[in-house]
Amino acid sequence: MTGTAQEQPEPGRADVPSVALTTIGREWGRIGCVGFGGPPAHIALLRQLCVERRGWISAGEFEDGIAATNLLPGPASTQLAIYTAWRLRGVAGAVVGGVCFIVPGLVLILALAALFLAEATPLWVRGAAAGAGSAVAAVAVHAAWGLVPGSWKRVGTARAARARWVGYALAGGVAAATVGPWLVLLLIAAGLLEVAVRADPGDARARTWPVPLAVAAPAAGGLLSLAWVAFKVGALSYGGGFVIIPLMQADAVNHYHWMTAAQFLNAVALGQITPGPVVQTVAVVGYAAAGVGGGLLAALVAFTPSFLFVLLGGRHFDRLRADRHVQAFLTGAGPAVVGAIAGSAIPLALALTHAWQYAVLAAAGLWLLVLRRGVVSALLAAGVLGVLLAFAGLPVG
């Protein structure tokens, strides 16, 4: 039912009001339309709605939701949107809220993909793409730098723990710059190594290790390979956001040749300047591989794990947060993610083809890292500059 009639709360949802599905659809859809700026903007909008304006969820519960969803692989802000809707109306709320949060950005990014990846594009489009793509490497470094304080604080003050943090970060950076689709193995290995280091020798559970699933992409191309790349993005990428870049780049550009390096830069830029989750970038890769159907398939596969994590595990989030083995895993995987995001800037920068693009990259780095301005404004300004330079006669192809 879609009214305000009360229902039996699910475990983990006690004392939470039952909110109409139409209300959830409207409010979560609004955030999906205006959520420019990535996860920080999404979290702020969700907090404003659920805690400050409507009082549906307490401030403490909301912060717990942020912490719990950050323990999961995949896009954390999307999972938070699904989780808060689940808190208000159970499974139906999670599905409606999650879909309404994702769809506006998905529609927009597929429309832009059709424009920017077309075979014959107007000069201004090619200029905008070349300009915005020039700034992407700086955006990656900015994203990594923003994660450093929280990750560094998590390891504590012990000298050995901090030394391991540096080692994990360096390993993640090297892996992102060199081995691309195998990066997920490094993230898992860093997490498991930290669990082993921090394990209590008397804890029998710490000596029983799960064997990670193989993560090599299928040899065959086509939709199966596209689905596998999208699955890695949605289910195996700890840290969400920019950590998907090195996971996708080697597959999309070098292995399957779905798109050129320049087109991949455009995909990353589009994922940043459109509202909704940054993981929407995978839809552009899907569009390049198999048109609109490929884009929809990639989005479906990439976002399905987020729904499943919340629907099947939402009631266990408190216990998950308290598990010291989970905390230890993230203490190891976290710095590897930071390094991987920073390391992704190397192949992104090497994909630039014109001298003027490096000047734009330097300006974007100054804007983001020194002046500490926003990502969306950096990409839009770089795109506008690219258009002006294209009309001035500089090469943009």
C-alpha positions in Angstrom: 0.0 0.0 0.0 1.1 3.5 -0.7 -0.7 5.5 2.0 0.3 6.3 5.6 -1.2 3.3 7.2 1.0 1.7 9.8 2.7 -1.6 9.2 4.8 -4.0 11.3 8.3 -2.7 11.4 11.0 -5.0 10.1 14.0 -5.9 12.3 16.3 -2.9 12.5 13.4 -0.5 11.8 11.7 -0.3 15.2 10.1 3.1 16.1 10.6 4.4 12.5 7.5 6.0 10.9 6.0 4.4 7.8 6.3 7.0 5.1 4.2 6.9 1.9 5.9 5.4 -1.1 4.8 8.4 -3.2 6.6 10.7 -0.7 9.8 8.6 -0.9 9.7 8.5 -4.7 9.2 12.3 -4.9 11.9 13.2 -2.4 14.5 10.7 -3.4 13.9 11.5 -7.1 14.4 15.2 -6.3 17.8 14.4 -4.7 18.7 12.3 -7.8 17.9 15.4 -9.9 19.8 18.0 -7.9 22.6 15.9 -6.4 25.5 17.5 -8.2 28.9 17.1 -6.5 29.0 13.4 -5.7 28.8 11.6 -2.3 29.3 14.7 -0.1 26.3 16.4 -1.8 24.2 13.3 -1.6 24.9 12.8 2.1 24.1 16.4 2.9 20.8 16.3 1.0 19.8 13.1 2.6 20.6 14.4 6.1 18.8 17.6 5.4 15.7 15.7 4.3 15.6 12.8 6.8 17.0 14.4 9.9 16.6 18.1 9.8 13.5 18.8 7.7 11.3 15.8 8.3 12.7 14.3 11.5 12.2 10.7 10.2 15.6 9.5 11.4 17.6 10.7 14.3 21.0 12.3 13.8 22.7 9.3 15.5 20.9 6.8 13.4 21.8 8.7 10.2 25.5 8.8 11.2 25.4 5.0 11.9 23.9 4.5 8.4 26.8 6.4 6.9 29.3 4.4 8.8 27.6 1.1 8.0 27.3 1.7 4.2 31.0 2.8 4.1 31.9 -0.7 5.2 30.4 -2.2 2.1 31.9 -2.4 -1.4 30.3 -0.4 -4.1 28.9 3.2 -4.2 28.4 4.2 -0.6 26.1 7.3 -1.2 23.8 5.1 -3.3 23.7 2.5 -0.5 22.9 5.3 2.0 20.0 6.5 -0.2 18.7 2.9 -0.3 19.3 2.3 3.4 17.5 5.5 4.5 14.5 4.6 2.3 14.5 1.1 3.7 14.5 2.5 7.3 11.3 4.4 6.4 9.3 1.8 4.4 11.1 -1.5 4.3 11.8 -3.4 1.0 9.3 -1.4 -1.0 10.8 1.9 0.2 14.3 0.8 -0.5 13.4 -0.2 -4.1 11.4 3.0 -4.8 13.9 5.3 -3.1 16.9 3.7 -4.7 15.4 3.6 -8.2 14.2 7.2 -8.0 17.6 8.3 -6.8 19.5 6.6 -9.6 17.3 7.0 -12.7 17.5 10.8 -13.2 21.2 10.8 -13.5 21.2 7.6 -15.6 18.8 9.1 -18.2 20.9 12.3 -18.4 24.3 10.5 -18.6 23.0 8.2 -21.4 21.7 11.2 -23.3 25.1 12.9 -23.0 26.9 9.7 -23.9 24.9 9.6 -27.2 26.1 13.2 -27.8 29.7 12.9 -26.8 30.4 9.4 -28.3 28.7 10.0 -31.6 30.9 9.4 -34.7 30.2 12.9 -36.1 30.1 15.5 -33.3 30.0 19.3 -33.6 33.2 21.2 -32.9 31.9 22.6 -29.7 31.1 19.2 -28.3 34.6 17.9 -29.2 36.1 21.0 -27.5 34.0 20.6 -24.4 34.9 16.9 -24.2 38.7 17.6 -24.7 38.6 20.4 -22.1 36.6 18.5 -19.4 38.7 15.4 -20.0 41.9 17.3 -19.4 40.9 18.0 -15.8 39.9 14.4 -14.9 43.4 13.4 -13.6 43.4 16.4 -11.2 39.9 15.3 -10.0 41.3 11.9 -9.2 44.1 13.3 -7.1 41.6 15.6 -5.4 39.3 12.7 -4.6 42.2 10.6 -3.1 43.5 13.6 -1.1 40.0 14.0 0.5 40.1 10.4 1.7 43.5 10.6 3.4 42.6 12.2 6.7 39.9 9.6 7.6 41.9 6.7 6.5 45.0 7.9 8.3 43.1 8.4 11.5 41.7 4.9 11.3 45.1 3.2 11.6 45.9 4.8 14.9 49.2 6.2 16.2 51.3 3.0 16.2 54.4 3.5 14.0 54.1 0.0 12.5 50.4 0.5 11.6 51.3 3.8 9.9 54.1 2.2 8.0 51.7 -0.5 6.7 49.3 2.3 5.7 52.0 3.9 3.5 52.8 0.5 2.1 49.2 -0.3 1.2 48.7 3.2 -0.4 51.9 2.8 -2.5 50.8 -0.7 -3.6 47.4 0.6 -4.5 48.9 3.4 -6.6 51.3 1.2 -8.4 48.5 -1.4 -9.1 46.1 1.3 -10.4 48.8 2.6 -12.8 49.9 -0.8 -14.1 47.5 -3.7 -13.6 44.1 -2.1 -14.0 41.4 -4.9 -13.8 43.5 -6.9 -11.3 43.4 -4.0 -8.8 40.6 -5.7 -6.8 42.9 -8.5 -5.9 45.3 -6.0 -4.3 42.5 -4.4 -2.3 41.4 -7.7 -1.0 45.0 -8.8 -0.2 45.7 -5.5 1.7 42.5 -6.0 3.8 43.2 -9.6 4.6 46.8 -8.9 5.5 45.7 -6.3 8.0 43.2 -8.7 9.5 46.0 -11.2 9.9 48.3 -8.7 11.5 45.7 -7.5 14.0 44.2 -11.0 14.7 44.2 -12.3 18.2 46.3 -15.5 18.2 43.7 -17.2 20.3 40.8 -16.4 18.0 40.1 -19.5 15.9 38.0 -17.5 13.5 40.9 -15.4 12.5 42.8 -18.5 11.2 40.0 -19.5 8.8 40.3 -17.6 5.6 37.7 -17.4 2.8 39.2 -17.9 -0.6 38.4 -14.8 -2.8 36.6 -15.4 -6.0 38.7 -15.1 -9.2 38.3 -11.6 -10.6 39.8 -12.0 -14.1 37.5 -10.7 -16.8 35.9 -13.4 -19.1 37.9 -14.0 -22.2 34.8 -13.6 -24.5 33.6 -10.2 -25.4 30.1 -9.0 -25.7 27.4 -8.5 -23.1 28.8 -11.1 -20.7 32.1 -9.2 -20.5 30.3 -6.0 -20.1 28.2 -7.5 -17.2 31.4 -8.7 -15.5 33.0 -5.3 -15.7 29.9 -3.7 -14.3 29.7 -6.3 -11.5 33.3 -5.6 -10.4 32.3 -1.9 -10.2 29.2 -2.6 -8.1 30.2 -5.5 -5.9 34.0 -5.6 -5.7 35.2 -2.0 -5.5 35.9 -0.9 -1.9 35.8 2.8 -1.6 33.3 3.4 -4.4 33.5 6.6 -6.5 36.9 7.0 -8.2 38.2 3.6 -7.3 36.1 2.3 -10.2 38.3 4.2 -12.7 41.3 1.9 -12.7 38.9 -1.1 -12.5 37.2 0.0 -15.7 39.9 1.7 -17.7 42.0 -1.3 -18.7 39.0 -3.4 -19.6 37.1 -0.7 -21.5 40.0 0.8 -23.4 42.8 -1.7 -23.6 41.3 -5.2 -23.3 37.9 -4.9 -25.1 38.5 -1.7 -27.0 35.0 -0.5 -26.4 36.2 3.1 -26.4 39.3 5.2 -26.9 41.4 6.6 -24.0 40.0 10.1 -24.8 36.4 8.8 -24.8 37.1 7.1 -21.4 38.1 10.5 -20.1 34.8 11.9 -21.3 33.0 9.1 -19.5 34.7 10.0 -16.2 33.9 13.7 -16.7 30.3 13.0 -17.5 30.0 10.8 -14.3 31.3 13.8 -12.3 29.2 16.6 -13.8 25.8 14.8 -13.8 23.7 14.4 -10.7 23.4 11.2 -8.8 26.0 8.5 -8.2 29.5 8.9 -9.7 29.2 5.1 -10.6 26.9 6.2 -13.4 30.2 6.4 -15.4 29.8 2.6 -16.0 26.6 3.4 -18.0 28.8 5.4 -20.5 31.1 2.4 -20.8 28.1 0.2 -21.4 26.8 2.6 -24.1 30.1 2.6 -25.9 30.1 -1.2 -25.8 26.5 -1.9 -26.9 24.4 1.2 -27.2 21.5 2.2 -25.0 20.9 -1.4 -24.1 24.5 -1.8 -23.0 24.3 1.3 -20.9 21.1 0.1 -19.2 22.6 -3.4 -18.6 25.8 -2.0 -17.1 23.8 0.2 -14.7 21.5 -2.6 -13.7 24.4 -5.0 -12.9 26.4 -2.3 -11.2 23.6 -1.1 -8.9 22.0 -4.4 -8.1 24.6 -5.4 -5.4 23.8 -2.1 -3.6 20.2 -3.1 -3.3 21.0 -6.6 -2.2 23.5 -5.5 0.4 20.9 -3.3 2.1 17.8 -5.5 1.6 19.6 -8.6 2.9 22.0 -7.1 5.3 20.4 -3.9 6.6 19.2 -5.5 9.8 22.7 -6.7 10.5 24.5 -3.4 9.9 25.1 -2.6 13.6 26.7 -6.0 14.2 28.8 -5.5 11.0 30.1 -2.2 12.3 31.1 -3.8 15.6 33.0 -6.7 14.1 36.7 -6.1 14.6 37.7 -8.3 11.6 35.6 -6.2 9.3 37.2 -3.0 10.8 40.7 -4.5 10.4 39.9 -5.4 6.7 38.9 -1.9 6.0 41.9 -0.5 7.8 44.0 -2.3 5.3 41.9 -1.9 2.2 41.2 1.8 2.8 44.7 3.1 2.2 45.1 0.8 -0.9 41.9 2.5 -2.2 43.4 5.9 -1.6 46.5 4.9 -3.4 44.5 3.4 -6.3 42.5 6.5 -6.8 45.6 8.7 -6.8 47.4 6.2 -9.1 44.6 6.3 -11.6 45.6 9.8 -12.4 48.7 8.5 -14.2 47.0 6.7 -17.0 44.3 9.4 -17.1 47.0 12.0 -17.7 48.9 9.9 -20.2 45.7 9.7 -22.2 45.8 13.4 -23.0 47.0 14.0 -26.6 47.5 17.8 -27.0 49.9 20.2 -25.2 47.1 22.6 -24.3 45.3 19.9 -22.3 48.2 19.6 -19.9 47.9 23.4 -19.3 44.2 22.8 -18.5 45.2 19.9 -16.2 47.6 22.1 -14.3 45.0 24.8 -13.9 42.4 22.3 -12.7 45.0 21.0 -10.1 45.5 24.5 -8.9 41.7 25.1 -8.7 41.1 21.9 -6.8 44.1 21.3 -4.6 45.4 24.8 -3.9 42.3 27.0 -4.0 40.1 24.1 -2.8 37.2 24.8 -5.1 34.6 22.4 -6.3 34.9 19.5 -8.8 31.8 20.3 -10.8 32.9 23.9 -11.3 36.4 22.7 -12.3 35.1 20.3 -15.0 32.5 22.9 -16.4 35.2 25.6 -16.6 37.6 23.2 -18.3 34.8 22.2 -20.7 34.1 25.9 -21.5 37.8 26.6 -22.0 38.0 23.6 -24.4 35.2 25.0 -26.5 36.9 28.4 -26.7 40.2 26.9 -27.7 38.5 24.7 -30.3 36.9 27.7 -31.9 40.3 29.4 -31.7 41.7 26.7 -34.0 43.6 24.4 -31.5 43.3 20.7 -32.1 40.7 18.8 -30.1 40.3 15.5 -32.0 
